[in-house]
Amino acid sequence: MCQGLARCFLIFFNIIFLIFGVLCLGIGIWVVVDKTHVISLFRYSSDKVDLEAYDVPSLLESGAYILIAVGALVFVISVFGFCGAIKKSRCCLITYGVLVGIILVIQVAAGIAVGVFSSQFDSFAKPFLNETMPKKYEGPYDNNDVISLALDALQASQECCGINGPGDFVNYKKFNRTWSGVADAVIPFTCCKSTKKDSFPENMEEYMNGLVDPNCPKNVTKGYQEGCYEKLRDLSKTYFAAVLGVAIGVAVLELILIIVACCIAKNDPEGKMV
């Protein structure tokens, strides 16, 4: 009875993993075979980023090969688990347990590395941003510039200004301080409260027309006073906690699958080989 339930458990989850592996393989192969069509879909669906500024074919191809590798690995491991549970093959089950165990060890090592990385976030992120933004930030007027767009999106959505505060923009050499209706701006309009906050970056004019104080960009004291670095750090902690929770859940499931596979193999006195 217990062995039957264990086999059903193993079969159920490995069918799910098989489907996932096939989907990854299919999408990856499709992208590699038909890159031109995929790129045209990207261009059709995105008006926020200038795809011409990037080597899109290479990026897509790299992502596709990663998908194919992940899909193939998941597919092969799932076949061992599925066949081992269906035919009660000790060979397949032990192979399955070893492969899942290797992945589990890699995940634990990666988790430790990410934990160390997150604990050192302040030591590299803040200096990097303080060095990069003054040289690269141009302003929320050309959404083809990814660096500017990233900071502006963060400012508009999280209601913050600059990396450390609104005073940062004094040192931003490429910051465009003039645009339609405003001259000599000291902070970008994304640092200012707008009733049309959600319209950025799709409709910048609407965002600007919704400014609570139209003169805000000319006065550093009227914009958001909190720097975006603190907001970014809080967001990273939130997402890290979510990813860590999912990773722990997957690791526990993998450990259960290993135990179930080993139990089935141990209770198979015939040790049939597939």
Salt bridges, closest charged atoms under 4 A:
GLU52 OE2 - ARG43 NH2 3.16
GLU61 OE1 - LYS35 NZ 3.24
ASP122 OD2 - ARG233 NH1 2.76
GLU131 OE2 - LYS135 NZ 3.81
GLU159 OE2 - LYS193 NZ 3.96
GLU159 OE2 - LYS197 NZ 3.46
GLU202 OE2 - LYS48 NZ 2.75
ASP213 OD2 - LYS222 NZ 3.20
GLU226 OE1 - LYS231 NZ 3.80
GLU230 OE1 - ARG233 NH2 2.35
